[in-house]
């Protein structure tokens, strides 16, 4: 484990790969969800909505684990760990559209839940490579 992203794995943070976000529910059970993300060099950013269980889980316990597996080499992966730093409103869906473009959707259709849309800002404190 390291507190800096190993240079030979940084591409996994820059490529449009769907990772798996692990959290703990308020009842104490583990929960995994596939998530699109953007990396800004210090934080993972993800689009979400307030009423969903993943959001309430992170509010109750801000710790998370996020696993990114290289789709070209499935035995190559990068796990990040840290905590939810902040939540920013995205009521116009700007970040949702940004993520959609990053993942190859030319004209992203904003879901109906735009009023509840937020950006999760996740701090990364540890990186583990496999």
Secondary structure, DSSP 8 states (H G I E B T S, - for coil): -BSS--GGGTHHHHS---EEEEEE-TTS-EEEEEE--EE-SSEEEEEEETTSHHHHHHHH--EEEEEEE-SSSTT-EEEEEEEEEEEEE-TT-HHHHHHHHHTT-SS----TTGGGEEEEEEEEEEEEE-
